[in-house]
Amino acid sequence: MVHSSKRMYDNVVCGNWDQLHLISILGNSFTNYLTHHTNEALHRQVPYIFKISESVTEGDLPKFMSYPDAFNDTYLLTFHVDCKDPMFQEAYTVDTKSDGDEIIMDET
């Protein structure tokens, strides 16, 4: 998912909420999203990334020296939580939004 938008990542997290501990994502840093956007904006735009952010481990990948700028924000993301845990059961209501060809589905 390298260079995908944060909403696309949010859709993947949402769609796999009950089994995040079983998947990994090769893609952009969630930590960078958190440091470059306000909490209010992230909660509104990507609520699932915001909620799971403290339970993500980002593994660095070796630098691709031929094109060092091409994949400079690429990490292996793993989720170290069972989202069936009551701590993660709070329901989110996400408005259906369209951002080009990406849709965040209403979970209610």
N, CA, C and O atoms as CSV, one atom per row, in Angstrom:
chain,resi,resn,atom,element,x,y,z
A,1,MET,N,N,0.814,-1.195,0.000
A,1,MET,CA,C,0.000,0.000,0.000
A,1,MET,C,C,0.855,1.255,0.000
A,1,MET,O,O,0.398,2.319,0.419
A,2,VAL,N,N,2.067,1.142,-0.458
A,2,VAL,CA,C,2.981,2.282,-0.440
A,2,VAL,C,C,2.373,3.456,-1.198
A,2,VAL,O,O,1.853,3.288,-2.301
A,3,HIS,N,N,2.440,4.635,-0.608
A,3,HIS,CA,C,1.962,5.891,-1.168
A,3,HIS,C,C,0.437,5.977,-1.288
A,3,HIS,O,O,-0.069,6.834,-2.012
A,4,SER,N,N,-0.295,5.117,-0.601
A,4,SER,CA,C,-1.760,5.243,-0.569
A,4,SER,C,C,-2.139,6.367,0.396
A,4,SER,O,O,-1.338,6.779,1.234
A,5,SER,N,N,-3.348,6.845,0.265
A,5,SER,CA,C,-3.798,7.929,1.142
A,5,SER,C,C,-4.124,7.381,2.536
A,5,SER,O,O,-4.339,6.181,2.711
A,6,LYS,N,N,-4.155,8.268,3.503
A,6,LYS,CA,C,-4.465,7.833,4.872
A,6,LYS,C,C,-5.888,7.301,4.972
A,6,LYS,O,O,-6.154,6.444,5.815
A,7,ARG,N,N,-6.799,7.771,4.156
A,7,ARG,CA,C,-8.168,7.236,4.174
A,7,ARG,C,C,-8.210,5.792,3.671
A,7,ARG,O,O,-9.013,4.989,4.147
A,8,MET,N,N,-7.354,5.468,2.719
A,8,MET,CA,C,-7.293,4.087,2.242
A,8,MET,C,C,-6.794,3.172,3.365
A,8,MET,O,O,-7.318,2.075,3.561
A,9,TYR,N,N,-5.786,3.629,4.091
A,9,TYR,CA,C,-5.312,2.849,5.238
A,9,TYR,C,C,-6.415,2.705,6.280
A,9,TYR,O,O,-6.585,1.630,6.854
A,10,ASP,N,N,-7.162,3.769,6.530
A,10,ASP,CA,C,-8.248,3.725,7.495
A,10,ASP,C,C,-9.295,2.695,7.079
A,10,ASP,O,O,-9.842,1.987,7.925
A,11,ASN,N,N,-9.574,2.611,5.782
A,11,ASN,CA,C,-10.525,1.610,5.288
A,11,ASN,C,C,-10.029,0.195,5.556
A,11,ASN,O,O,-10.814,-0.674,5.936
A,12,VAL,N,N,-8.738,-0.045,5.364
A,12,VAL,CA,C,-8.169,-1.372,5.616
A,12,VAL,C,C,-8.251,-1.712,7.101
A,12,VAL,O,O,-8.627,-2.826,7.467
A,13,VAL,N,N,-7.899,-0.754,7.952
A,13,VAL,CA,C,-7.977,-0.982,9.400
A,13,VAL,C,C,-9.428,-1.254,9.800
A,13,VAL,O,O,-9.689,-2.190,10.556
A,14,CYS,N,N,-10.363,-0.462,9.312
A,14,CYS,CA,C,-11.778,-0.643,9.622
A,14,CYS,C,C,-12.274,-2.011,9.157
A,14,CYS,O,O,-12.937,-2.725,9.909
A,15,GLY,N,N,-11.954,-2.369,7.929
A,15,GLY,CA,C,-12.420,-3.630,7.356
A,15,GLY,C,C,-11.851,-4.865,8.027
A,15,GLY,O,O,-12.426,-5.949,7.929
A,16,ASN,N,N,-10.739,-4.708,8.699
A,16,ASN,CA,C,-10.083,-5.837,9.367
A,16,ASN,C,C,-10.050,-5.670,10.881
A,16,ASN,O,O,-9.241,-6.303,11.559
A,17,TRP,N,N,-10.917,-4.830,11.409
A,17,TRP,CA,C,-10.882,-4.456,12.822
A,17,TRP,C,C,-10.815,-5.658,13.766
A,17,TRP,O,O,-10.044,-5.643,14.725
A,18,ASP,N,N,-11.604,-6.690,13.508
A,18,ASP,CA,C,-11.653,-7.837,14.413
A,18,ASP,C,C,-10.474,-8.793,14.263
A,18,ASP,O,O,-10.340,-9.735,15.043
A,19,GLN,N,N,-9.627,-8.562,13.277
A,19,GLN,CA,C,-8.511,-9.477,13.064
A,19,GLN,C,C,-7.195,-8.752,12.787
A,19,GLN,O,O,-6.297,-9.308,12.154
A,20,LEU,N,N,-7.084,-7.524,13.256
A,20,LEU,CA,C,-5.861,-6.751,13.013
A,20,LEU,C,C,-4.608,-7.460,13.515
A,20,LEU,O,O,-3.536,-7.316,12.929
A,21,HIS,N,N,-4.738,-8.218,14.587
A,21,HIS,CA,C,-3.576,-8.917,15.132
A,21,HIS,C,C,-3.061,-9.994,14.177
A,21,HIS,O,O,-1.991,-10.560,14.404
A,22,LEU,N,N,-3.812,-10.281,13.112
A,22,LEU,CA,C,-3.415,-11.302,12.144
A,22,LEU,C,C,-2.808,-10.727,10.868
A,22,LEU,O,O,-2.300,-11.481,10.038
A,23,ILE,N,N,-2.853,-9.407,10.697
A,23,ILE,CA,C,-2.381,-8.832,9.437
A,23,ILE,C,C,-1.188,-7.911,9.651
A,23,ILE,O,O,-0.922,-7.450,10.761
A,24,SER,N,N,-0.490,-7.660,8.577
A,24,SER,CA,C,0.588,-6.669,8.522
A,24,SER,C,C,0.358,-5.826,7.280
A,24,SER,O,O,-0.251,-6.279,6.312
A,25,ILE,N,N,0.844,-4.613,7.317
A,25,ILE,CA,C,0.722,-3.711,6.171
A,25,ILE,C,C,2.110,-3.211,5.806
A,25,ILE,O,O,2.859,-2.766,6.676
A,26,LEU,N,N,2.451,-3.281,4.546
A,26,LEU,CA,C,3.660,-2.662,4.032
A,26,LEU,C,C,3.221,-1.326,3.462
A,26,LEU,O,O,2.570,-1.271,2.418
A,27,GLY,N,N,3.579,-0.246,4.153
A,27,GLY,CA,C,3.070,1.042,3.705
A,27,GLY,C,C,3.601,2.218,4.491
A,27,GLY,O,O,4.667,2.149,5.101
A,28,ASN,N,N,2.847,3.291,4.468
A,28,ASN,CA,C,3.241,4.551,5.097
A,28,ASN,C,C,3.195,4.471,6.618
A,28,ASN,O,O,2.496,3.638,7.194
A,29,SER,N,N,3.944,5.342,7.241
A,29,SER,CA,C,4.031,5.416,8.694
A,29,SER,C,C,2.786,6.052,9.291
A,29,SER,O,O,2.434,7.175,8.929
A,30,PHE,N,N,2.111,5.350,10.204
A,30,PHE,CA,C,0.997,5.944,10.944
A,30,PHE,C,C,1.526,7.014,11.901
A,30,PHE,O,O,0.854,8.013,12.157
A,31,THR,N,N,2.728,6.798,12.425
A,31,THR,CA,C,3.342,7.776,13.327
A,31,THR,C,C,3.499,9.119,12.632
A,31,THR,O,O,3.258,10.161,13.241
A,32,ASN,N,N,3.895,9.109,11.381
A,32,ASN,CA,C,4.032,10.368,10.640
A,32,ASN,C,C,2.685,11.058,10.459
A,32,ASN,O,O,2.614,12.287,10.489
A,33,TYR,N,N,1.615,10.287,10.271
A,33,TYR,CA,C,0.287,10.901,10.204
A,33,TYR,C,C,-0.020,11.616,11.521
A,33,TYR,O,O,-0.540,12.732,11.529
A,34,LEU,N,N,0.308,10.960,12.623
A,34,LEU,CA,C,0.002,11.524,13.944
A,34,LEU,C,C,0.808,12.781,14.238
A,34,LEU,O,O,0.314,13.692,14.902
A,35,THR,N,N,2.032,12.839,13.756
A,35,THR,CA,C,2.878,13.994,14.061
A,35,THR,C,C,2.637,15.165,13.117
A,35,THR,O,O,3.014,16.293,13.434
A,36,HIS,N,N,2.018,14.922,11.967
A,36,HIS,CA,C,1.816,15.993,10.990
A,36,HIS,C,C,0.383,16.509,10.913
A,36,HIS,O,O,0.090,17.401,10.117
A,37,HIS,N,N,-0.518,15.955,11.736
A,37,HIS,CA,C,-1.917,16.376,11.721
A,37,HIS,C,C,-2.406,16.533,13.158
A,37,HIS,O,O,-1.874,15.895,14.067
A,38,THR,N,N,-3.393,17.357,13.363
A,38,THR,CA,C,-3.951,17.526,14.705
A,38,THR,C,C,-4.792,16.306,15.066
A,38,THR,O,O,-5.299,15.607,14.189
A,39,ASN,N,N,-4.931,16.061,16.359
A,39,ASN,CA,C,-5.761,14.947,16.815
A,39,ASN,C,C,-7.199,15.106,16.334
A,39,ASN,O,O,-7.843,14.129,15.953
A,40,GLU,N,N,-7.696,16.330,16.353
A,40,GLU,CA,C,-9.066,16.583,15.901
A,40,GLU,C,C,-9.238,16.210,14.435
A,40,GLU,O,O,-10.226,15.576,14.065
A,41,ALA,N,N,-8.288,16.599,13.606
A,41,ALA,CA,C,-8.368,16.284,12.174
A,41,ALA,C,C,-8.286,14.780,11.945
A,41,ALA,O,O,-9.045,14.231,11.146
A,42,LEU,N,N,-7.364,14.108,12.644
A,42,LEU,CA,C,-7.232,12.663,12.475
A,42,LEU,C,C,-8.473,11.933,12.948
A,42,LEU,O,O,-8.925,10.997,12.289
A,43,HIS,N,N,-9.031,12.342,14.073
A,43,HIS,CA,C,-10.226,11.686,14.590
A,43,HIS,C,C,-11.380,11.816,13.610
A,43,HIS,O,O,-12.182,10.895,13.461
A,44,ARG,N,N,-11.460,12.944,12.953
A,44,ARG,CA,C,-12.525,13.189,11.971
A,44,ARG,C,C,-12.250,12.462,10.652
A,44,ARG,O,O,-13.160,11.856,10.085
A,45,GLN,N,N,-11.022,12.513,10.163
A,45,GLN,CA,C,-10.692,11.983,8.843
A,45,GLN,C,C,-10.408,10.483,8.849
A,45,GLN,O,O,-10.831,9.770,7.940
A,46,VAL,N,N,-9.700,10.002,9.860
A,46,VAL,CA,C,-9.288,8.594,9.896
A,46,VAL,C,C,-9.447,8.039,11.318
A,46,VAL,O,O,-8.455,7.787,12.002
A,47,PRO,N,N,-10.676,7.853,11.751
A,47,PRO,CA,C,-10.914,7.477,13.143
A,47,PRO,C,C,-10.324,6.134,13.551
A,47,PRO,O,O,-9.970,5.951,14.715
A,48,TYR,N,N,-10.210,5.200,12.631
A,48,TYR,CA,C,-9.682,3.884,12.994
A,48,TYR,C,C,-8.166,3.926,13.175
A,48,TYR,O,O,-7.635,3.293,14.088
A,49,ILE,N,N,-7.476,4.652,12.330
A,49,ILE,CA,C,-6.031,4.841,12.528
A,49,ILE,C,C,-5.793,5.556,13.850
A,49,ILE,O,O,-4.898,5.185,14.610
A,50,PHE,N,N,-6.586,6.573,14.122
A,50,PHE,CA,C,-6.440,7.322,15.372
A,50,PHE,C,C,-6.613,6.401,16.576
A,50,PHE,O,O,-5.836,6.467,17.528
A,51,LYS,N,N,-7.628,5.546,16.533
A,51,LYS,CA,C,-7.920,4.671,17.669
A,51,LYS,C,C,-6.846,3.603,17.870
A,51,LYS,O,O,-6.522,3.273,19.011
A,52,ILE,N,N,-6.294,3.063,16.804
A,52,ILE,CA,C,-5.362,1.939,16.913
A,52,ILE,C,C,-3.898,2.388,16.967
A,52,ILE,O,O,-3.010,1.554,17.146
A,53,SER,N,N,-3.637,3.663,16.817
A,53,SER,CA,C,-2.266,4.156,16.629
A,53,SER,C,C,-1.279,3.723,17.718
A,53,SER,O,O,-0.109,3.483,17.421
A,54,GLU,N,N,-1.726,3.621,18.952
A,54,GLU,CA,C,-0.804,3.242,20.018
A,54,GLU,C,C,-0.510,1.739,20.034
A,54,GLU,O,O,0.343,1.283,20.797
A,55,SER,N,N,-1.202,0.979,19.207
A,55,SER,CA,C,-1.011,-0.471,19.169
A,55,SER,C,C,-0.373,-0.940,17.867
A,55,SER,O,O,-0.495,-2.105,17.487
A,56,VAL,N,N,0.301,-0.028,17.195
A,56,VAL,CA,C,0.971,-0.351,15.929
A,56,VAL,C,C,2.477,-0.320,16.146
A,56,VAL,O,O,3.010,0.606,16.759
A,57,THR,N,N,3.149,-1.334,15.640
A,57,THR,CA,C,4.604,-1.340,15.622
A,57,THR,C,C,5.037,-1.115,14.187
A,57,THR,O,O,4.549,-1.778,13.272
A,58,GLU,N,N,5.950,-0.183,13.993
A,58,GLU,CA,C,6.454,0.143,12.653
A,58,GLU,C,C,7.890,-0.330,12.534
A,58,GLU,O,O,8.776,0.176,13.223
A,59,GLY,N,N,8.120,-1.293,11.669
A,59,GLY,CA,C,9.469,-1.805,11.446
A,59,GLY,C,C,10.112,-1.116,10.258
A,59,GLY,O,O,9.544,-1.063,9.168
A,60,ASP,N,N,11.309,-0.590,10.488
A,60,ASP,CA,C,12.056,0.046,9.399
A,60,ASP,C,C,12.449,-0.986,8.357
A,60,ASP,O,O,12.727,-2.142,8.678
A,61,LEU,N,N,12.466,-0.556,7.119
A,61,LEU,CA,C,12.944,-1.387,6.027
A,61,LEU,C,C,14.308,-0.879,5.584
A,61,LEU,O,O,14.620,0.296,5.776
A,62,PRO,N,N,15.123,-1.743,4.996
A,62,PRO,CA,C,16.402,-1.250,4.491
A,62,PRO,C,C,16.183,-0.175,3.431
A,62,PRO,O,O,15.220,-0.235,2.665
A,63,LYS,N,N,17.077,0.803,3.391
A,63,LYS,CA,C,16.967,1.881,2.409
A,63,LYS,C,C,17.296,1.342,1.015
A,63,LYS,O,O,18.242,0.577,0.827
A,64,PHE,N,N,16.488,1.764,0.054
A,64,PHE,CA,C,16.699,1.394,-1.342
A,64,PHE,C,C,17.603,2.457,-1.935
A,64,PHE,O,O,17.125,3.488,-2.407
A,65,MET,N,N,18.893,2.218,-1.915
A,65,MET,CA,C,19.877,3.250,-2.209
A,65,MET,C,C,19.796,3.799,-3.639
A,65,MET,O,O,20.185,4.943,-3.873
A,66,SER,N,N,19.307,3.018,-4.584
A,66,SER,CA,C,19.196,3.524,-5.961
A,66,SER,C,C,18.206,4.677,-6.066
A,66,SER,O,O,18.380,5.582,-6.882
A,67,TYR,N,N,17.168,4.638,-5.239
A,67,TYR,CA,C,16.129,5.668,-5.231
A,67,TYR,C,C,15.760,5.962,-3.773
A,67,TYR,O,O,14.681,5.574,-3.325
A,68,PRO,N,N,16.625,6.630,-3.040
A,68,PRO,CA,C,16.392,6.800,-1.596
A,68,PRO,C,C,15.139,7.598,-1.239
A,68,PRO,O,O,14.599,7.411,-0.148
A,69,ASP,N,N,14.664,8.467,-2.105
A,69,ASP,CA,C,13.477,9.256,-1.798
A,69,ASP,C,C,12.172,8.543,-2.160
A,69,ASP,O,O,11.099,8.956,-1.720
A,70,ALA,N,N,12.258,7.481,-2.954
A,70,ALA,CA,C,11.050,6.820,-3.436
A,70,ALA,C,C,10.298,6.095,-2.319
A,70,ALA,O,O,9.067,6.105,-2.303
A,71,PHE,N,N,11.004,5.478,-1.403
A,71,PHE,CA,C,10.364,4.672,-0.370
A,71,PHE,C,C,10.821,5.087,1.022
A,71,PHE,O,O,10.952,4.242,1.907
A,72,ASN,N,N,11.062,6.369,1.223
A,72,ASN,CA,C,11.618,6.844,2.486
A,72,ASN,C,C,10.620,6.829,3.637
A,72,ASN,O,O,11.017,7.039,4.783
A,73,ASP,N,N,9.352,6.589,3.373
A,73,ASP,CA,C,8.333,6.554,4.426
A,73,ASP,C,C,7.636,5.190,4.437
A,73,ASP,O,O,6.458,5.093,4.779
A,74,THR,N,N,8.370,4.138,4.061
A,74,THR,CA,C,7.789,2.810,3.964
A,74,THR,C,C,8.206,1.965,5.165
A,74,THR,O,O,9.387,1.857,5.495
A,75,TYR,N,N,7.217,1.379,5.800
A,75,TYR,CA,C,7.445,0.573,6.998
A,75,TYR,C,C,6.607,-0.696,6.928
A,75,TYR,O,O,5.642,-0.777,6.167
A,76,LEU,N,N,6.984,-1.678,7.725
A,76,LEU,CA,C,6.147,-2.848,7.928
A,76,LEU,C,C,5.370,-2.601,9.213
A,76,LEU,O,O,5.948,-2.556,10.299
A,77,LEU,N,N,4.064,-2.442,9.083
A,77,LEU,CA,C,3.206,-2.149,10.236
A,77,LEU,C,C,2.559,-3.438,10.722
A,77,LEU,O,O,1.958,-4.181,9.946
A,78,THR,N,N,2.692,-3.689,12.017
A,78,THR,CA,C,2.028,-4.824,12.644
A,78,THR,C,C,1.202,-4.315,13.812
A,78,THR,O,O,1.521,-3.291,14.415
A,79,PHE,N,N,0.152,-5.031,14.118
A,79,PHE,CA,C,-0.804,-4.616,15.139
A,79,PHE,C,C,-0.731,-5.602,16.298
A,79,PHE,O,O,-0.989,-6.793,16.125
A,80,HIS,N,N,-0.385,-5.111,17.462
A,80,HIS,CA,C,-0.205,-5.985,18.620
A,80,HIS,C,C,-1.343,-5.841,19.614
A,80,HIS,O,O,-1.139,-5.527,20.787
A,81,VAL,N,N,-2.534,-6.076,19.119
A,81,VAL,CA,C,-3.724,-5.986,19.966
A,81,VAL,C,C,-4.798,-6.891,19.381
A,81,VAL,O,O,-4.874,-7.091,18.168
A,82,ASP,N,N,-5.606,-7.421,20.246
A,82,ASP,CA,C,-6.796,-8.132,19.806
A,82,ASP,C,C,-7.945,-7.148,19.913
A,82,ASP,O,O,-8.353,-6.787,21.017
A,83,CYS,N,N,-8.462,-6.718,18.797
A,83,CYS,CA,C,-9.479,-5.661,18.795
A,83,CYS,C,C,-10.827,-6.142,19.310
A,83,CYS,O,O,-11.778,-5.362,19.353
A,84,LYS,N,N,-10.931,-7.403,19.698
A,84,LYS,CA,C,-12.138,-7.876,20.376
A,84,LYS,C,C,-12.084,-7.538,21.860
A,84,LYS,O,O,-13.077,-7.675,22.574
A,85,ASP,N,N,-10.925,-7.100,22.314
A,85,ASP,CA,C,-10.761,-6.669,23.692
A,85,ASP,C,C,-11.761,-5.548,23.971
A,85,ASP,O,O,-11.949,-4.680,23.118
A,86,PRO,N,N,-12.408,-5.540,25.135
A,86,PRO,CA,C,-13.402,-4.503,25.445
A,86,PRO,C,C,-12.881,-3.071,25.290
A,86,PRO,O,O,-13.656,-2.157,25.011
A,87,MET,N,N,-11.583,-2.876,25.468
A,87,MET,CA,C,-11.011,-1.546,25.305
A,87,MET,C,C,-11.239,-0.993,23.896
A,87,MET,O,O,-11.310,0.221,23.707
A,88,PHE,N,N,-11.354,-1.882,22.911
A,88,PHE,CA,C,-11.490,-1.465,21.526
A,88,PHE,C,C,-12.904,-1.641,20.991
A,88,PHE,O,O,-13.123,-1.513,19.786
A,89,GLN,N,N,-13.858,-1.928,21.853
A,89,GLN,CA,C,-15.215,-2.183,21.397
A,89,GLN,C,C,-16.064,-0.929,21.229
A,89,GLN,O,O,-17.181,-1.012,20.719
A,90,GLU,N,N,-15.561,0.233,21.647
A,90,GLU,CA,C,-16.318,1.463,21.470
A,90,GLU,C,C,-16.672,1.632,19.997
A,90,GLU,O,O,-15.797,1.611,19.133
A,91,ALA,N,N,-17.935,1.794,19.727
A,91,ALA,CA,C,-18.376,1.909,18.328
A,91,ALA,C,C,-18.087,3.298,17.793
A,91,ALA,O,O,-18.249,4.301,18.488
A,92,TYR,N,N,-17.666,3.331,16.572
A,92,TYR,CA,C,-17.463,4.596,15.873
A,92,TYR,C,C,-18.569,4.761,14.860
A,92,TYR,O,O,-18.985,3.796,14.218
A,93,THR,N,N,-19.038,5.965,14.718
A,93,THR,CA,C,-19.946,6.309,13.638
A,93,THR,C,C,-19.131,7.119,12.651
A,93,THR,O,O,-18.624,8.195,12.968
A,94,VAL,N,N,-19.019,6.592,11.473
A,94,VAL,CA,C,-18.212,7.241,10.446
A,94,VAL,C,C,-19.137,7.635,9.313
A,94,VAL,O,O,-19.813,6.785,8.732
A,95,ASP,N,N,-19.171,8.912,8.997
A,95,ASP,CA,C,-19.990,9.375,7.883
A,95,ASP,C,C,-19.434,8.840,6.581
A,95,ASP,O,O,-18.219,8.731,6.413
A,96,THR,N,N,-20.322,8.506,5.661
A,96,THR,CA,C,-19.883,8.099,4.343
A,96,THR,C,C,-19.320,9.322,3.638
A,96,THR,O,O,-19.987,10.350,3.517
A,97,LYS,N,N,-18.085,9.197,3.178
A,97,LYS,CA,C,-17.411,10.300,2.503
A,97,LYS,C,C,-16.806,9.773,1.215
A,97,LYS,O,O,-16.452,8.598,1.120
A,98,SER,N,N,-16.694,10.613,0.265
A,98,SER,CA,C,-16.032,10.241,-0.972
A,98,SER,C,C,-14.832,11.145,-1.189
A,98,SER,O,O,-14.928,12.368,-1.096
A,99,ASP,N,N,-13.716,10.525,-1.475
A,99,ASP,CA,C,-12.487,11.262,-1.757
A,99,ASP,C,C,-11.886,10.622,-2.996
A,99,ASP,O,O,-10.974,9.802,-2.899
A,100,GLY,N,N,-12.400,11.000,-4.161
A,100,GLY,CA,C,-11.983,10.342,-5.383
A,100,GLY,C,C,-12.623,8.970,-5.432
A,100,GLY,O,O,-13.846,8.844,-5.369
A,101,ASP,N,N,-11.790,7.935,-5.546
A,101,ASP,CA,C,-12.336,6.583,-5.629
A,101,ASP,C,C,-12.342,5.871,-4.279
A,101,ASP,O,O,-12.558,4.661,-4.227
A,102,GLU,N,N,-12.111,6.599,-3.189
A,102,GLU,CA,C,-12.078,6.006,-1.865
A,102,GLU,C,C,-13.363,6.334,-1.118
A,102,GLU,O,O,-13.846,7.466,-1.157
A,103,ILE,N,N,-13.906,5.337,-0.440
A,103,ILE,CA,C,-15.123,5.547,0.327
A,103,ILE,C,C,-14.920,4.994,1.722
A,103,ILE,O,O,-14.416,3.883,1.886
A,104,ILE,N,N,-15.304,5.752,2.718
A,104,ILE,CA,C,-15.337,5.257,4.085
A,104,ILE,C,C,-16.786,4.944,4.382
A,104,ILE,O,O,-17.647,5.818,4.282
A,105,MET,N,N,-17.061,3.713,4.744
A,105,MET,CA,C,-18.417,3.261,4.926
A,105,MET,C,C,-18.954,3.603,6.302
A,105,MET,O,O,-18.205,3.633,7.279
A,106,ASP,N,N,-20.226,3.855,6.376
A,106,ASP,CA,C,-20.918,4.121,7.634
A,106,ASP,C,C,-21.032,2.812,8.404
A,106,ASP,O,O,-21.571,1.831,7.891
A,107,GLU,N,N,-20.528,2.796,9.628
A,107,GLU,CA,C,-20.495,1.586,10.433
A,107,GLU,C,C,-21.713,1.427,11.326
A,107,GLU,O,O,-21.743,0.508,12.145
A,108,THR,N,N,-22.716,2.284,11.201
A,108,THR,CA,C,-23.877,2.183,12.081
A,108,THR,C,C,-24.949,1.321,11.472
A,108,THR,O,O,-26.003,1.125,12.079
